[in-house]
Amino acid sequence: MNGLAGPTLTGPRLDLGNWRGHVVVVNVWASWCKQCRAESPSLAALAARLRPKGVRFVGIDEQEIARQGRAYVARSGTDYPNLIDAYGDLLRKLPMLPPDAMPSTLVIDPQGRAAARVVGVINPRRLARVIRRVARS
C-alpha cells in the first residue's frame, strides 16, 4: 500500500510500500477502545502464527499520544509494529475504512491492493481464511 508510512510507537519509520510481495494485515485501534482491547490477543496470536509464512501485521494507533499507545502495546503482548496516527492522517489515506469505526482491519494483497476489510471486532478463524485466500490470489 503505497503512501502509508510514518513513525512507529517504537520510533523507527515504517513504509508499507516496502512490504510489497507480502500479504499485510492493517489493524486500526486505540487503547481507549474496548472492542480493540478485546480483539488484541487474537490478533497478536494470529500474527505470531502467520509471521513464518511471510504475512505481515501492522497496527495504526488512532487518536492518542504515542505514550498511551506504547503503554498499551507493552501490556497487550502485541509485537508487530504500530504506526502512530494521533490526528487521523493515515486513516484518511484508507478511504475503504470508516474513520469513526474502531476496530477496523484491512487485508492488503502482495501487489499492494486492498483485498478485504473487516469493520468491527475480527473473528480470528475467519480472518485466517481471508488471509489464505488473498495469499493464493
C-alpha positions in Angstrom: 0.0 0.0 0.0 1.9 3.0 -1.3 1.8 6.2 0.7 1.0 4.5 4.1 4.1 5.4 6.1 5.1 7.1 9.3 6.7 6.8 12.7 6.0 3.8 14.8 5.4 3.6 18.5 8.9 2.3 19.0 10.5 5.1 16.9 11.6 3.8 13.5 9.7 4.9 10.4 7.7 2.2 8.6 6.7 2.4 4.9 4.2 -0.3 3.9 5.4 0.1 0.4 8.5 -1.8 1.5 6.3 -4.9 2.3 5.1 -5.3 -1.3 5.1 -9.0 -2.1 3.6 -9.9 1.3 0.1 -10.1 2.5 -0.3 -7.3 5.0 -2.9 -7.0 7.7 -3.5 -3.5 8.9 -5.5 -3.1 12.1 -6.8 0.3 13.3 -7.1 0.5 17.0 -6.8 2.7 20.1 -6.1 1.8 23.7 -9.3 3.5 24.8 -11.4 1.4 22.5 -13.0 -1.5 24.5 -13.5 -3.7 21.3 -9.9 -3.0 20.2 -8.7 -4.3 23.6 -10.9 -7.4 23.2 -9.5 -8.4 19.8 -5.9 -7.6 20.6 -4.9 -11.0 22.0 -6.4 -12.8 19.0 -4.6 -10.6 16.5 -1.3 -11.0 18.4 -1.6 -14.8 18.3 -2.6 -14.8 14.6 0.3 -12.5 13.7 2.8 -14.8 15.5 1.4 -17.9 13.8 1.4 -16.4 10.3 4.8 -14.5 10.5 6.8 -17.5 9.4 4.6 -17.7 6.3 5.5 -14.1 5.3 2.3 -12.4 6.5 3.0 -9.0 8.0 0.8 -7.3 10.6 0.8 -3.6 11.4 -1.4 -1.6 13.7 -2.4 2.0 13.4 -2.8 3.6 16.8 -5.6 6.2 16.3 -6.4 9.5 18.1 -4.0 9.3 21.1 -0.5 10.2 22.0 2.3 7.8 21.5 3.0 7.3 25.2 -0.5 5.8 25.7 -0.1 3.5 22.7 3.3 2.3 23.8 2.0 1.5 27.3 -0.9 -0.4 25.9 1.2 -2.4 23.4 3.6 -3.3 26.3 0.7 -4.7 28.3 -1.1 -6.4 25.4 1.8 -8.6 24.1 1.5 -7.3 20.6 4.9 -7.5 19.0 4.2 -6.3 15.4 4.9 -2.6 14.5 2.3 0.1 15.2 2.1 3.4 13.3 1.2 6.5 15.3 -1.8 8.4 13.9 -2.8 10.9 16.5 -4.7 13.1 14.1 -6.1 10.6 11.6 -3.8 11.5 8.7 -3.0 7.8 7.9 -6.6 6.7 8.3 -7.7 9.3 5.7 -5.4 7.5 3.2 -7.6 4.4 3.7 -11.0 5.6 2.4 -12.3 2.0 2.5 -12.2 2.1 6.3 -14.7 4.4 8.1 -12.9 7.0 10.2 -15.2 6.5 13.2 -15.3 2.7 13.3 -12.8 1.0 15.5 -11.5 -1.5 15.4 -11.2 -1.9 11.6 -8.9 -4.3 9.8 -7.7 -4.2 6.2 -6.0 -7.1 4.3 -3.7 -6.0 1.6 -2.6 -8.3 -1.2 1.0 -8.9 -2.3 0.6 -6.3 -5.1 -0.3 -3.6 -2.5 -4.1 -3.5 -3.2 -6.9 -3.6 -0.6 -8.3 -7.2 -0.8 -10.6 -7.4 2.2 -11.8 -5.4 5.1 -13.5 -6.0 8.5 -15.2 -3.2 10.3 -15.6 -4.2 14.0 -14.0 -7.0 16.0 -12.3 -9.7 14.0 -13.0 -13.4 14.1 -9.5 -14.9 14.0 -10.5 -18.0 12.2 -12.4 -16.1 9.5 -9.5 -13.6 9.2 -7.0 -16.5 8.8 -9.2 -17.9 5.9 -9.3 -14.5 4.3 -5.5 -14.2 4.5 -5.0 -17.6 3.0 -7.4 -16.7 0.1 -5.6 -13.4 -0.5 -2.2 -15.1 -0.4 -3.3 -17.6 -3.1 -4.6 -15.0 -5.5 
